[in-house]
Amino acid sequence: MKRAELIYLAYLALILIFCASLFIPPALSFSDEETGRKLYSLFSPLCHQKLSRSLCIFHDELGYYIDDCTLQNGTFVPNDQNLISAERNSSIGYKFPVCSRDIGIYFAMLLGAVAYPLIRRIDDENIPPPIYLIIALIPIALDGGVQFLSDLGALPLVYESTNITRLITGGISGFVASLYVIPILVNLFSEARMG
């Protein structure tokens, strides 16, 4: 197996393991909330973990499902990052340890990595022009930037994004990011560089 293929598979495996690990805190919290809380704290450096901007895994008599932790009605909810659970229709749900925007980024990075061999040769060391990455970052920058400025009260309008918008804008940037990360890693660890 070529070095480029090993690098690609290592990246794919790491992203897959990381995405799978996002299910552990909410899944564990259903049976052991105290240990679940400790796992949430491990992810806190990566995300604000606001409940109102997160997706939850809920459990009811029909089984498990993923939905918004709170109603997405355009209202800013302050200081809810320490909450890990939500209740809906008498069902308890536990949030993912990162917000919906980050879920979009990470799972789209995984999807981008899976799709990469269909789009480019794995051993292609050419990095795409930066303009494509910049274009892919515009939606997330606008959505997150306007929301951030609105939270600060710096805008004459109140804008609170929805989880679906966060997922889509995060997904666009995450998918395209993998198309850059893989050739960068292939370049970084190429046989010519490693000697």
C-alpha positions as CSV (number, residue, x, y, z in Angstrom):
1,M,0.0,0.0,0.0
2,K,1.3,3.5,-0.9
3,R,2.1,6.0,1.7
4,A,-0.6,8.4,0.4
5,E,-3.2,5.6,0.9
6,L,-2.0,5.0,4.5
7,I,-2.2,8.7,5.2
8,Y,-5.7,8.8,3.8
9,L,-6.9,5.8,5.7
10,A,-5.4,7.2,9.0
11,Y,-7.2,10.4,8.4
12,L,-10.5,8.6,7.6
13,A,-10.1,6.4,10.7
14,L,-9.4,9.3,13.0
15,I,-12.4,11.3,11.8
16,L,-14.6,8.2,12.1
17,I,-13.4,7.5,15.6
18,F,-13.9,11.1,16.6
19,C,-17.5,11.3,15.1
20,A,-18.4,8.0,16.9
21,S,-17.1,9.4,20.2
22,L,-19.6,12.2,20.0
23,F,-22.4,9.6,20.7
24,I,-20.7,8.3,23.9
25,P,-21.6,11.2,26.4
26,P,-25.3,11.3,25.5
27,A,-25.6,7.5,25.3
28,L,-23.9,7.0,28.7
29,S,-25.9,9.8,30.3
30,F,-29.1,7.8,29.9
31,S,-27.8,5.3,32.5
32,D,-25.1,7.3,34.4
33,E,-25.6,11.0,34.2
34,E,-22.7,11.8,36.6
35,T,-20.1,10.0,34.4
36,G,-21.8,11.5,31.3
37,R,-21.2,15.0,32.7
38,K,-17.5,14.2,33.1
39,L,-17.3,13.2,29.4
40,Y,-19.1,16.4,28.4
41,S,-16.4,18.4,30.1
42,L,-13.7,16.6,28.0
43,F,-15.3,18.1,24.9
44,S,-15.8,21.6,26.4
45,P,-12.6,23.0,24.9
46,L,-14.0,22.3,21.5
47,C,-17.4,23.9,21.7
48,H,-19.6,26.3,23.8
49,Q,-22.0,23.4,24.3
50,K,-25.1,25.6,24.5
51,L,-28.2,23.3,24.9
52,S,-30.3,25.7,22.8
53,R,-27.8,25.4,19.9
54,S,-27.4,21.6,20.1
55,L,-29.0,18.4,19.0
56,C,-30.2,15.8,21.5
57,I,-30.6,12.1,21.4
58,F,-34.1,11.4,22.9
59,H,-35.6,8.1,24.0
60,D,-39.3,7.3,24.1
61,E,-41.4,4.1,23.8
62,L,-40.6,3.9,20.1
63,G,-36.9,4.1,20.5
64,Y,-34.1,6.6,20.1
65,Y,-34.2,9.6,17.8
66,I,-32.2,12.8,17.2
67,D,-33.9,16.2,17.4
68,D,-33.4,19.8,18.5
69,C,-32.8,20.0,22.2
70,T,-35.0,23.1,22.5
71,L,-37.5,24.8,20.3
72,Q,-35.8,26.8,17.5
73,N,-37.9,30.0,17.7
74,G,-35.2,32.6,17.0
75,T,-34.7,33.5,20.7
76,F,-31.3,33.8,22.3
77,V,-31.0,31.6,25.4
78,P,-28.2,32.8,27.7
79,N,-26.2,30.6,30.1
80,D,-27.5,27.1,29.1
81,Q,-24.1,25.5,28.3
82,N,-24.0,23.6,31.6
83,L,-27.4,21.9,30.9
84,I,-26.9,18.4,29.3
85,S,-30.5,17.3,29.1
86,A,-33.9,18.4,27.7
87,E,-37.4,17.1,28.0
88,R,-39.8,16.8,25.1
89,N,-43.2,15.1,25.2
90,S,-42.3,13.5,28.5
91,S,-39.1,12.1,26.9
92,I,-35.7,12.9,28.2
93,G,-32.9,13.7,25.8
94,Y,-29.2,14.3,26.2
95,K,-27.3,16.7,24.0
96,F,-24.3,15.9,21.8
97,P,-21.1,17.2,23.4
98,V,-20.7,19.7,20.6
99,C,-23.2,22.0,19.0
100,S,-25.2,21.4,15.8
101,R,-22.8,23.6,13.8
102,D,-19.9,21.4,14.9
103,I,-21.8,18.2,14.3
104,G,-22.3,19.5,10.7
105,I,-18.6,20.2,10.4
106,Y,-17.3,16.9,11.8
107,F,-19.7,14.6,10.1
108,A,-19.3,16.4,6.8
109,M,-15.5,16.1,7.1
110,L,-16.2,12.3,7.5
111,L,-18.4,12.4,4.4
112,G,-15.8,14.4,2.5
113,A,-13.1,11.9,3.4
114,V,-15.3,9.0,2.3
115,A,-16.1,10.7,-1.0
116,Y,-12.5,11.9,-1.6
117,P,-11.4,8.9,-3.7
118,L,-14.4,9.5,-6.0
119,I,-13.4,13.2,-6.4
120,R,-9.6,13.0,-6.6
121,R,-6.8,10.6,-6.7
122,I,-5.6,9.9,-3.1
123,D,-1.9,10.4,-4.1
124,D,-2.6,13.7,-5.8
125,E,-0.4,16.2,-3.8
126,N,-1.9,19.3,-5.5
127,I,-3.8,21.4,-3.1
128,P,-6.9,22.9,-4.6
129,P,-7.0,26.7,-5.0
130,P,-7.8,28.5,-1.7
131,I,-10.8,30.3,-3.3
132,Y,-12.9,27.2,-3.1
133,L,-12.3,26.9,0.6
134,I,-13.0,30.6,1.1
135,I,-16.3,30.3,-0.8
136,A,-17.2,27.3,1.3
137,L,-16.5,29.3,4.5
138,I,-18.7,32.2,3.6
139,P,-22.1,30.7,4.7
140,I,-20.7,29.6,8.1
141,A,-19.0,33.0,8.6
142,L,-22.2,34.9,7.8
143,D,-24.5,32.7,9.9
144,G,-22.1,32.5,12.9
145,G,-20.8,36.1,12.5
146,V,-24.3,37.7,12.4
147,Q,-25.5,35.5,15.3
148,F,-22.4,36.4,17.3
149,L,-22.8,40.2,16.7
150,S,-26.5,39.9,17.5
151,D,-25.7,38.1,20.8
152,L,-23.4,41.0,21.7
153,G,-26.2,43.5,20.9
154,A,-24.0,45.1,18.2
155,L,-26.7,44.9,15.5
156,P,-30.0,46.6,15.3
157,L,-31.6,43.2,14.8
158,V,-31.8,40.0,16.8
159,Y,-30.7,37.0,14.9
160,E,-30.6,33.5,16.3
161,S,-29.7,30.8,13.8
162,T,-31.6,27.5,13.7
163,N,-30.0,24.1,14.1
164,I,-30.8,23.2,10.5
165,T,-29.0,26.3,9.3
166,R,-26.1,25.5,11.6
167,L,-25.9,21.9,10.3
168,I,-26.0,23.0,6.6
169,T,-23.4,25.8,7.0
170,G,-21.2,23.6,9.1
171,G,-21.6,20.8,6.6
172,I,-20.6,22.8,3.6
173,S,-17.4,24.0,5.3
174,G,-16.6,20.5,6.8
175,F,-17.0,18.7,3.5
176,V,-14.8,21.1,1.6
177,A,-12.2,21.1,4.5
178,S,-11.5,17.4,3.9
179,L,-10.7,18.1,0.3
180,Y,-7.9,20.3,1.5
181,V,-6.8,18.5,4.6
182,I,-6.1,15.2,2.8
183,P,-3.7,16.6,0.2
184,I,-2.0,18.8,2.8
185,L,-1.4,15.6,4.9
186,V,-0.2,13.7,1.8
187,N,2.2,16.6,1.1
188,L,3.3,16.8,4.7
189,F,4.1,13.1,5.1
190,S,5.2,12.5,1.5
191,E,8.1,10.2,0.8
192,A,10.1,13.1,-0.6
193,R,9.7,15.1,2.7
194,M,10.2,12.2,5.0
195,G,13.4,11.2,3.2
